[in-house]
Amino acid sequence: NSKDAKQALRLKKRQVKELEKHRDKLEEYDSRLEQIAERNSMSKTDTSATFMRMKEDAMNNGQTKPGYNLQIASENQFITNFGLFNNPTDTLTLIPFNNLFHQRFNRFPNIEAADSGYGSEENYHFLEENDIEAYVKYNYFHKEHRPRYKPNPFHPDNWHYNEEKDYYVCPMGQHLEFVGLRHDKTASGYITESSRYKATNCKGCPLRGECYKAKSNRRTIEVNHRLNEYKKKARERLTSEEGIKHRGRRCIEPEAIFGQMKNNMQYKRFRHFGIDKVTMDFAFFAIAFNIKKMCSKIAKRLKNGENLTFFSQIIF
């Protein structure tokens, strides 16, 4: 009858409205995913910003806030380069940061010192390829050089490696023979290569419980020989007399600038939204910071009666 027909029509209209709402939401989600791209989060008020854990944590609960990963390079506590990235990890920022330096000065830096957050195979490869004398630490560098550090005898890095016949020797003297290669791709597209080695039989080994926890009776290890070679070069360079000097300078160069910015000048957050405006924001700050630093150095030299030729060339 007509009453049932009208009721069915109303039901269909409600269903159509619900579908239209879902359609609009799906379109909104798709547009947000396009804006996020390879990131895992995004701020609605500033689509270029990513949610990160900040050092200034008022609630003391690790709450994330939208922000940018600011990277700076310095020499004699002057800001020589800066870059803003929406990736919270430092590892992926070294190469684009150096490319920014090249854009500004038409060359790469001669010497570069950085902490262990930048020590990766991809970054070491880039620095070596561009003839940059790098003093870049890697993970566990500080741990290795502690007075009470004892190497783990069951870690493959501490095993004997026969380079000629390509095998490792475990603490019990068993050979782990080469069985194949494994390739992985980093977030930036760099291909890493790891060699896999497998033991003949670990069943009944008295050290098995300390050596590994897997159920298999044959231990398998993976070794990145190219990364180990880069680490060896980095270790030799960092522990040299020149390396110790640069490591000491690394602590008082950019960290002093960040201390001046955040504590003395109260520059703890950006005043604009969007990567372009935020870049402009910090660019003006960096110019003002360098001028202030230069003026204070000039005043100090005048007070001590020193020569100002260097500063007059900079001003010119």
C-alpha positions as CSV (number, residue, x, y, z in Angstrom):
1,N,0.0,0.0,0.0
2,S,1.0,3.7,-0.2
3,K,1.9,3.9,3.5
4,D,4.5,1.1,3.1
5,A,5.8,2.6,-0.1
6,K,6.4,6.0,1.6
7,Q,8.1,4.3,4.6
8,A,10.4,2.4,2.2
9,L,11.2,5.6,0.3
10,R,12.1,7.4,3.6
11,L,14.3,4.5,4.5
12,K,16.1,4.7,1.2
13,K,16.6,8.4,1.5
14,R,18.2,7.9,5.0
15,Q,20.5,5.3,3.6
16,V,21.5,7.6,0.7
17,K,22.3,10.3,3.2
18,E,24.4,7.9,5.3
19,L,26.3,6.8,2.2
20,E,27.0,10.4,1.2
21,K,28.4,11.1,4.7
22,H,30.7,8.0,4.4
23,R,31.7,9.1,0.9
24,D,32.7,12.6,2.1
25,K,34.6,11.1,5.1
26,L,36.5,8.7,2.8
27,E,37.4,11.5,0.5
28,E,38.7,13.5,3.5
29,Y,40.7,10.5,4.7
30,D,42.2,10.1,1.2
31,S,43.2,13.7,1.0
32,R,44.8,13.5,4.5
33,L,46.8,10.4,3.5
34,E,48.1,12.2,0.4
35,Q,49.2,15.1,2.6
36,I,50.9,12.7,5.1
37,A,52.7,10.9,2.3
38,E,55.5,8.7,4.0
39,R,55.0,10.1,7.5
40,N,52.9,8.5,10.2
41,S,51.2,11.6,11.5
42,M,50.3,15.1,10.6
43,S,48.9,18.3,12.3
44,K,45.6,19.5,10.9
45,T,46.6,23.2,11.6
46,D,50.0,22.8,10.0
47,T,50.0,20.0,7.4
48,S,53.8,20.2,7.1
49,A,54.4,19.5,10.8
50,T,54.7,16.0,12.2
51,F,53.9,14.9,15.8
52,M,57.1,14.4,17.7
53,R,58.3,14.0,21.3
54,M,59.8,17.3,22.5
55,K,62.6,17.8,25.0
56,E,60.3,20.4,26.8
57,D,57.7,18.1,28.2
58,A,55.6,20.0,30.7
59,M,53.3,17.0,31.5
60,N,56.3,14.7,31.8
61,N,54.4,11.9,30.1
62,G,56.1,11.8,26.6
63,Q,53.2,13.6,24.9
64,T,53.8,14.3,21.2
65,K,53.3,17.7,19.7
66,P,53.4,18.9,16.1
67,G,56.8,20.3,15.2
68,Y,59.9,20.1,12.9
69,N,63.2,18.5,13.3
70,L,65.6,21.5,13.2
71,Q,69.2,20.7,12.1
72,I,72.0,23.3,12.3
73,A,75.7,23.4,11.4
74,S,78.0,25.7,13.1
75,E,81.6,26.9,13.1
76,N,83.1,29.0,16.0
77,Q,79.4,29.1,17.2
78,F,78.2,30.9,14.1
79,I,75.3,29.2,12.3
80,T,76.6,28.2,8.9
81,N,73.7,26.1,7.7
82,F,70.2,25.0,8.8
83,G,67.4,22.7,7.7
84,L,63.9,21.9,8.8
85,F,62.7,18.3,8.4
86,N,59.4,16.6,9.2
87,N,61.1,13.4,10.0
88,P,61.9,12.9,13.8
89,T,64.9,10.6,13.2
90,D,68.3,12.3,12.6
91,T,69.7,9.4,10.5
92,L,67.6,10.4,7.4
93,T,68.5,14.1,7.7
94,L,72.3,14.0,7.1
95,I,72.3,13.6,3.3
96,P,69.5,16.3,2.6
97,F,71.2,18.6,5.1
98,N,74.5,18.3,3.3
99,N,72.8,18.9,0.0
100,L,71.3,22.1,1.5
101,F,74.9,23.1,2.4
102,H,75.9,22.5,-1.2
103,Q,73.1,24.6,-2.5
104,R,74.0,27.5,-0.3
105,F,77.8,27.4,-0.7
106,N,78.2,25.5,-4.0
107,R,80.5,22.9,-2.2
108,F,80.3,20.3,0.5
109,P,82.0,20.9,3.9
110,N,85.6,19.9,4.2
111,I,85.3,18.5,7.8
112,E,82.1,17.3,9.5
113,A,81.6,16.1,13.1
114,A,78.3,14.5,14.2
115,D,77.0,12.3,17.0
116,S,75.9,8.6,16.8
117,G,72.4,9.5,15.6
118,Y,73.8,10.0,12.1
119,G,76.0,6.9,11.9
120,S,74.6,4.7,9.2
121,E,76.0,2.8,6.2
122,E,74.1,5.2,3.8
123,N,75.5,8.3,5.5
124,Y,79.1,6.9,5.7
125,H,78.9,6.0,2.0
126,F,77.6,9.6,1.1
127,L,80.4,11.3,3.2
128,E,83.1,9.1,1.6
129,E,81.8,9.6,-1.9
130,N,81.9,13.4,-1.5
131,D,85.4,13.5,0.0
132,I,84.1,14.9,3.4
133,E,86.5,14.2,6.2
134,A,83.8,12.8,8.6
135,Y,84.1,12.4,12.4
136,V,80.7,10.7,12.8
137,K,80.1,8.3,15.6
138,Y,78.1,5.1,15.4
139,N,75.9,3.2,17.8
140,Y,77.8,1.8,20.8
141,F,80.8,3.9,20.1
142,H,80.7,5.4,23.6
143,K,79.9,2.1,25.2
144,E,83.0,0.5,23.5
145,H,85.3,3.1,25.0
146,R,84.1,2.9,28.6
147,P,86.8,1.7,31.0
148,R,84.7,-1.2,32.3
149,Y,83.4,-2.3,28.9
150,K,83.6,-6.0,28.3
151,P,82.9,-7.3,24.7
152,N,80.1,-9.9,24.5
153,P,81.9,-13.1,23.4
154,F,78.7,-14.4,21.8
155,H,78.2,-11.4,19.5
156,P,79.4,-12.1,15.9
157,D,81.4,-8.8,15.9
158,N,83.7,-10.3,18.4
159,W,84.2,-13.6,16.6
160,H,87.2,-14.6,14.5
161,Y,86.5,-14.0,10.8
162,N,88.5,-15.8,8.1
163,E,88.3,-13.3,5.2
164,E,90.1,-15.6,2.7
165,K,87.7,-18.6,3.1
166,D,84.7,-16.5,4.3
167,Y,83.6,-18.1,7.5
168,Y,83.2,-17.2,11.2
169,V,84.4,-19.2,14.2
170,C,82.1,-19.3,17.3
171,P,83.4,-19.5,20.9
172,M,83.3,-23.3,20.8
173,G,85.4,-23.4,17.6
174,Q,82.7,-24.3,15.2
175,H,82.7,-22.8,11.7
176,L,79.7,-20.8,10.5
177,E,79.8,-21.1,6.7
178,F,78.4,-18.6,4.2
179,V,74.9,-19.5,3.0
180,G,73.6,-16.5,1.1
181,L,73.0,-12.8,0.9
182,R,70.1,-10.6,2.1
183,H,69.2,-7.2,0.6
184,D,67.2,-4.5,2.4
185,K,66.0,-1.1,1.3
186,T,66.1,1.9,3.7
187,A,63.3,4.6,3.9
188,S,65.3,6.7,1.4
189,G,65.8,3.8,-1.1
190,Y,69.4,2.9,-0.2
191,I,70.1,-0.9,-0.7
192,T,72.0,-2.6,2.1
193,E,73.6,-6.1,1.7
194,S,74.1,-8.6,4.6
195,S,75.9,-11.9,4.4
196,R,74.2,-14.9,6.1
197,Y,76.3,-17.6,7.9
198,K,75.0,-20.8,9.4
199,A,76.6,-23.3,11.8
200,T,76.8,-27.0,11.1
201,N,75.1,-28.2,14.3
202,C,74.6,-26.6,17.7
203,K,72.8,-29.5,19.3
204,G,74.4,-30.5,22.6
205,C,76.7,-27.4,22.7
206,P,77.3,-26.5,26.4
207,L,77.2,-22.7,25.6
208,R,74.0,-22.9,23.5
209,G,71.8,-21.3,26.2
210,E,74.1,-18.3,26.3
211,C,74.8,-18.1,22.6
212,Y,71.2,-17.9,21.2
213,K,67.6,-18.5,22.2
214,A,66.1,-19.7,18.9
215,K,64.6,-23.3,18.8
216,S,66.8,-24.2,15.7
217,N,69.8,-26.4,16.3
218,R,71.9,-24.3,13.9
219,R,72.7,-20.7,14.7
220,T,72.4,-18.3,11.8
221,I,74.0,-14.8,11.8
222,E,73.8,-11.9,9.5
223,V,76.8,-9.6,9.0
224,N,77.0,-6.3,7.0
225,H,80.6,-6.3,6.0
226,R,80.4,-2.9,4.3
227,L,79.0,-1.2,7.4
228,N,81.6,-2.9,9.6
229,E,84.3,-1.5,7.3
230,Y,82.9,2.0,7.6
231,K,82.7,1.6,11.4
232,K,86.3,0.5,11.5
233,K,87.4,3.6,9.5
234,A,85.2,5.8,11.7
235,R,86.7,4.3,14.9
236,E,90.3,4.9,13.7
237,R,89.4,8.5,12.8
238,L,87.5,9.3,16.0
239,T,90.2,7.9,18.3
240,S,93.0,9.8,16.5
241,E,94.4,13.0,18.0
242,E,92.5,15.1,15.4
243,G,89.3,13.1,16.1
244,I,89.5,13.7,19.8
245,K,89.8,17.4,19.1
246,H,86.8,17.4,16.9
247,R,84.7,15.3,19.3
248,G,85.5,17.9,22.0
249,R,84.5,20.8,19.7
250,R,81.2,19.0,18.7
251,C,79.9,19.3,22.3
252,I,80.4,23.1,22.5
253,E,79.5,24.1,18.9
254,P,75.8,23.4,18.1
255,E,74.7,22.6,21.7
256,A,75.9,26.1,22.9
257,I,73.8,27.7,20.1
258,F,70.7,25.7,21.1
259,G,71.3,26.7,24.7
260,Q,71.5,30.4,23.7
261,M,68.4,30.1,21.6
262,K,66.2,28.3,24.0
263,N,67.2,29.5,27.4
264,N,68.8,33.0,26.9
265,M,66.7,34.2,24.0
266,Q,63.5,32.1,24.8
267,Y,63.2,31.0,21.2
268,K,61.5,27.7,21.9
269,R,58.7,27.6,19.3
270,F,58.0,28.9,15.8
271,R,55.6,31.8,15.3
272,H,54.3,30.7,11.9
273,F,52.6,27.7,10.2
274,G,53.8,25.9,7.1
275,I,57.3,24.8,6.1
276,D,58.0,27.9,4.0
277,K,57.0,30.4,6.7
278,V,58.8,28.5,9.4
279,T,62.0,28.4,7.3
280,M,61.7,32.2,6.8
281,D,61.1,32.5,10.6
282,F,64.3,30.7,11.5
283,A,66.3,32.3,8.7
284,F,65.7,35.8,10.1
285,F,66.6,34.5,13.6
286,A,69.8,32.9,12.3
287,I,70.9,36.1,10.6
288,A,70.2,38.1,13.8
289,F,72.0,35.5,15.9
290,N,75.1,35.6,13.7
291,I,75.1,39.5,13.8
292,K,74.8,39.5,17.6
293,K,77.6,36.9,17.9
294,M,79.9,38.9,15.5
295,C,79.2,42.2,17.4
296,S,80.0,40.6,20.8
297,K,83.3,39.1,19.3
298,I,84.2,42.6,17.9
299,A,83.6,44.2,21.2
300,K,85.7,41.6,23.0
301,R,88.6,42.1,20.6
302,L,88.4,45.9,20.9
303,K,88.5,45.5,24.7
304,N,91.6,43.3,24.4
305,G,93.2,45.5,21.7
306,E,93.3,42.7,19.1
307,N,93.3,42.9,15.3
308,L,89.8,43.2,13.6
309,T,90.9,42.5,10.0
310,F,89.0,39.2,9.9
311,F,85.7,40.8,11.0
312,S,86.1,43.8,8.6
313,Q,86.4,41.3,5.7
314,I,83.2,39.6,6.8
315,I,81.3,42.9,7.0
316,F,82.6,43.9,3.6
